[in-house]
Amino acid sequence: MEIEKEIVQSKFENSYQKAIINIVFTQSWLMSNMRQILEPYDITPQQFNVLRILRGQYPKPATLNLVKERIIDKMSDVSRIVDRLVKKDIIERKVCKSDRRAVDLLITQKGLDLLSNITIEKMQGFVGNNLTDNELEKLNELLDKLRG
């Protein structure tokens, strides 16, 4: 659906303004869809992001700083997210063997199983249903170009 219809605005001052509003609106739409997909699994998009990072490191552990560097939402309180995931037995926190001041984070088998249940099809469905593979490639190129 066109952004004008979604936000009930007949016109924009220019293409720049329309693009900015469209990107912000689309980000909100994507996060809402993602929350709906993740809700049955009792995790948030931020927790999902931490789990993806830890799965990427697996079987090696990751430090809290590494997770902070890689997390998509830089405003997230990674320490609290980790605390919640530890309570759910989805990740483990251990003292780093090489540096006793550091803490290692490791995804558990329960966490790996959880991620495998959140299928690619579910995550891709709300985007892939509306765009072809070629359009998705072009979208990725444009988004990369936008960020410089």
Backbone hydrogen bonds in HBPLUS format (Angstrom, degrees):
<---DONOR---> <-ACCEPTOR-->    atom                        ^
c    i                          cat <-CA-CA->   ^        H-A-AA   ^      H-
h    n   atom  resd res      DA  || num        DHA   H-A  angle D-A-AA Bond
n    s   type  num  typ     dist DA aas  dist angle  dist       angle   num
A0005-LYS N   A0002-GLU O   3.05 MM   3  5.52 126.3  2.35 108.6 120.8     1
A0006-GLU N   A0002-GLU O   3.08 MM   4  6.40 157.3  2.13 150.5 157.6     2
A0007-ILE N   A0003-ILE O   3.01 MM   4  6.15 165.3  2.03 159.1 159.8     3
A0008-VAL N   A0004-GLU O   2.93 MM   4  5.44 106.8  2.48 126.9 142.1     4
A0009-GLN N   A0004-GLU O   2.90 MM   5  4.84 155.8  1.95 136.0 144.1     5
A0018-LYS N   A0014-ASN O   3.15 MM   4  6.43 163.5  2.18 150.3 155.2     6
A0019-ALA N   A0015-SER O   2.85 MM   4  5.99 158.4  1.89 148.2 154.0     7
A0020-ILE N   A0016-TYR O   3.00 MM   4  6.27 164.5  2.03 156.0 159.4     8
A0021-ILE N   A0017-GLN O   3.04 MM   4  6.22 174.5  2.04 155.5 157.1     9
A0022-ASN N   A0018-LYS O   2.82 MM   4  5.88 155.1  1.88 147.1 155.3    10
A0023-ILE N   A0019-ALA O   2.87 MM   4  6.05 156.5  1.92 150.8 156.2    11
A0024-VAL N   A0020-ILE O   3.00 MM   4  6.25 168.1  2.02 155.7 158.5    12
A0025-PHE N   A0021-ILE O   2.88 MM   4  5.97 165.4  1.90 150.3 155.0    13
A0026-THR N   A0022-ASN O   2.87 MM   4  5.93 158.4  1.92 144.1 150.6    14
A0027-GLN N   A0023-ILE O   2.90 MM   4  6.08 154.0  1.96 148.3 155.1    15
A0028-SER N   A0024-VAL O   3.15 MM   4  6.41 158.8  2.19 147.4 152.3    16
A0029-TRP N   A0025-PHE O   2.94 MM   4  6.23 154.6  2.00 147.1 154.8    17
A0030-LEU N   A0026-THR O   2.80 MM   4  6.02 160.2  1.84 153.3 158.0    18
A0031-MET N   A0027-GLN O   2.99 MM   4  6.19 164.6  2.01 150.7 154.5    19
A0032-SER N   A0028-SER O   2.99 MM   4  6.15 155.5  2.05 146.4 153.1    20
A0033-ASN N   A0029-TRP O   3.05 MM   4  6.29 160.6  2.09 148.4 153.2    21
A0034-MET N   A0030-LEU O   2.86 MM   4  6.08 156.1  1.92 149.2 156.8    22
A0035-ARG N   A0031-MET O   2.86 MM   4  6.04 159.7  1.90 149.6 154.5    23
A0036-GLN N   A0032-SER O   3.12 MM   4  6.38 154.8  2.19 144.0 150.4    24
A0037-ILE N   A0033-ASN O   3.05 MM   4  6.35 153.0  2.12 147.5 154.6    25
A0038-LEU N   A0034-MET O   2.94 MM   4  6.17 156.0  1.99 153.1 159.7    26
A0039-GLU N   A0035-ARG O   2.86 MM   4  5.81 135.4  2.07 145.7 156.2    27
A0041-TYR N   A0038-LEU O   2.89 MM   3  5.37 143.0  2.03 116.1 127.6    28
A0042-ASP N   A0039-GLU O   2.98 MM   3  5.09 164.8  2.00 112.7 117.2    29
A0048-PHE N   A0044-THR O   2.88 MM   4  6.14 158.0  1.93 154.0 160.8    30
A0049-ASN N   A0045-PRO O   2.95 MM   4  6.17 151.0  2.03 142.5 149.9    31
A0050-VAL N   A0046-GLN O   3.06 MM   4  6.40 155.4  2.12 146.8 152.5    32
A0051-LEU N   A0047-GLN O   2.94 MM   4  6.22 161.5  1.98 151.5 156.7    33
A0052-ARG N   A0048-PHE O   2.91 MM   4  6.19 153.6  1.98 149.2 156.4    34
A0053-ILE N   A0049-ASN O   3.03 MM   4  6.30 155.4  2.10 147.3 153.6    35
A0054-LEU N   A0050-VAL O   2.96 MM   4  6.25 163.5  1.98 154.4 158.5    36
A0055-ARG N   A0051-LEU O   2.83 MM   4  6.01 151.5  1.91 147.8 156.2    37
A0056-GLY N   A0052-ARG O   2.97 MM   4  6.16 148.1  2.07 141.7 150.1    38
A0057-GLN N   A0053-ILE O   3.19 MM   4  6.54 132.8  2.42 138.8 151.0    39
A0057-GLN N   A0054-LEU O   3.20 MM   3  5.07 131.6  2.44  92.0 104.6    40
A0058-TYR N   A0054-LEU O   2.99 MM   4  6.09 133.4  2.21 139.9 152.6    41
A0060-LYS N   A0057-GLN O   2.84 MM   3  5.36 132.0  2.07 137.9 130.9    42
A0062-ALA N   A0105-LEU O   2.82 MM  43  5.09 159.2  1.86 144.2 150.9    43
A0105-LEU N   A0062-ALA O   2.63 MM  43  5.09 151.0  1.71 151.8 162.3    44
A0067-VAL N   A0063-THR O   3.17 MM   4  6.53 159.9  2.21 149.6 154.2    45
A0068-LYS N   A0064-LEU O   2.92 MM   4  6.22 158.1  1.96 150.2 156.7    46
A0069-GLU N   A0065-ASN O   2.94 MM   4  6.17 149.8  2.03 146.5 154.2    47
A0070-ARG N   A0066-LEU O   3.10 MM   4  6.32 147.6  2.21 145.9 154.1    48
A0071-ILE N   A0067-VAL O   2.88 MM   4  5.82 137.1  2.07 154.6 163.7    49
A0076-SER N   A0073-ASP O   3.00 MM   3  5.63 166.9  2.02 122.5 126.1    50
A0081-ILE N   A0077-ASP O   3.08 MM   4  6.38 159.7  2.12 153.5 159.9    51
A0082-VAL N   A0078-VAL O   2.86 MM   4  6.04 163.8  1.88 155.8 159.5    52
A0083-ASP N   A0079-SER O   2.97 MM   4  6.22 158.0  2.02 144.2 150.5    53
A0084-ARG N   A0080-ARG O   3.02 MM   4  6.29 159.9  2.06 150.6 154.5    54
A0085-LEU N   A0081-ILE O   3.03 MM   4  6.32 155.8  2.09 149.1 156.1    55
A0086-VAL N   A0082-VAL O   2.85 MM   4  6.07 151.9  1.93 156.0 163.9    56
A0087-LYS N   A0083-ASP O   3.03 MM   4  6.30 159.1  2.08 148.6 153.8    57
A0088-LYS N   A0084-ARG O   3.17 MM   4  6.42 137.4  2.36 137.4 148.2    58
A0090-ILE N   A0085-LEU O   3.01 MM   5  5.38 162.3  2.04 167.7 162.6    59
A0089-ASP N   A0086-VAL O   2.92 MM   3  4.99 159.5  1.96 109.0 114.6    60
A0108-THR N   A0090-ILE O   2.97 MM  18  5.43 178.0  1.97 134.1 134.4    61
A0092-GLU N   A0106-LEU O   2.74 MM  14  5.21 158.3  1.79 152.0 159.5    62
A0106-LEU N   A0092-GLU O   3.00 MM  14  5.21 156.1  2.06 144.1 149.5    63
A0094-LYS N   A0104-ASP O   2.89 MM  10  5.13 163.2  1.92 147.7 153.3    64
A0104-ASP N   A0094-LYS O   2.63 MM  10  5.13 161.9  1.66 165.9 167.9    65
A0096-CYS N   A0102-ALA O   3.04 MM   6  5.41 178.6  2.04 135.5 135.0    66
A0102-ALA N   A0099-ASP O   2.86 MM   3  5.54 154.2  1.93 123.8 131.4    67
A0111-GLY N   A0108-THR O   3.03 MM   3  5.00 118.2  2.43  93.0 108.1    68
A0112-LEU N   A0108-THR O   2.92 MM   4  6.32 155.3  1.98 150.8 157.7    69
A0113-ASP N   A0109-GLN O   2.81 MM   4  6.03 160.3  1.85 152.5 157.9    70
A0114-LEU N   A0110-LYS O   2.94 MM   4  6.11 153.0  2.02 140.5 148.2    71
A0115-LEU N   A0111-GLY O   3.02 MM   4  6.29 162.8  2.05 149.6 153.0    72
A0116-SER N   A0112-LEU O   3.00 MM   4  6.26 151.9  2.08 145.1 153.1    73
A0117-ASN N   A0113-ASP O   3.03 MM   4  6.29 136.4  2.23 143.4 154.7    74
A0117-ASN N   A0114-LEU O   3.09 MM   3  5.18 130.7  2.35  97.3 110.6    75
A0118-ILE N   A0114-LEU O   3.19 MM   4  6.57 134.3  2.41 142.9 155.0    76
A0118-ILE N   A0115-LEU O   3.20 MM   3  5.16 133.1  2.44  94.3 106.6    77
A0119-THR N   A0117-ASN O   3.00 MM   2  5.41 121.9  2.34 106.6  90.2    78
A0122-LYS N   A0119-THR O   3.13 MM   3  5.39 121.4  2.49 100.3 113.3    79
A0123-MET N   A0119-THR O   3.24 MM   4  6.63 162.3  2.27 151.1 155.3    80
A0124-GLN N   A0120-ILE O   2.76 MM   4  5.89 155.4  1.82 157.2 164.7    81
A0125-GLY N   A0121-GLU O   2.79 MM   4  5.51 135.2  1.99 139.3 149.9    82
A0127-VAL N   A0124-GLN O   3.06 MM   3  5.55 146.3  2.18 115.1 125.1    83
A0128-GLY N   A0124-GLN O   2.62 MM   4  5.45 163.7  1.64 174.8 176.1    84
A0129-ASN N   A0125-GLY O   3.07 MM   4  5.58 145.2  2.19 137.7 142.2    85
A0130-ASN N   A0127-VAL O   3.15 MM   3  5.81 152.7  2.23 116.7 123.5    86
A0136-LEU N   A0132-THR O   2.89 MM   4  6.17 153.7  1.96 150.5 158.1    87
A0137-GLU N   A0133-ASP O   2.96 MM   4  6.24 154.6  2.03 148.4 154.9    88
A0138-LYS N   A0134-ASN O   2.99 MM   4  6.25 160.4  2.03 148.5 153.6    89
A0139-LEU N   A0135-GLU O   2.81 MM   4  6.01 157.3  1.86 147.3 154.2    90
A0140-ASN N   A0136-LEU O   2.92 MM   4  6.14 160.5  1.96 148.5 153.2    91
A0141-GLU N   A0137-GLU O   2.98 MM   4  6.26 156.2  2.04 146.9 153.5    92
A0142-LEU N   A0138-LYS O   2.90 MM   4  6.18 162.0  1.94 154.0 158.4    93
A0143-LEU N   A0139-LEU O   2.89 MM   4  6.10 160.6  1.92 154.3 159.7    94
A0144-ASP N   A0140-ASN O   2.94 MM   4  6.07 161.9  1.97 149.0 154.1    95
A0145-LYS N   A0141-GLU O   2.91 MM   4  6.10 156.2  1.97 145.9 153.1    96
A0146-LEU N   A0142-LEU O   2.84 MM   4  6.03 153.1  1.91 146.3 153.7    97
A0147-ARG N   A0143-LEU O   3.16 MM   4  6.42 155.0  2.22 147.7 152.4    98
A0148-GLY N   A0145-LYS O   3.01 MM   3  5.02 147.3  2.12  99.6 109.9    99
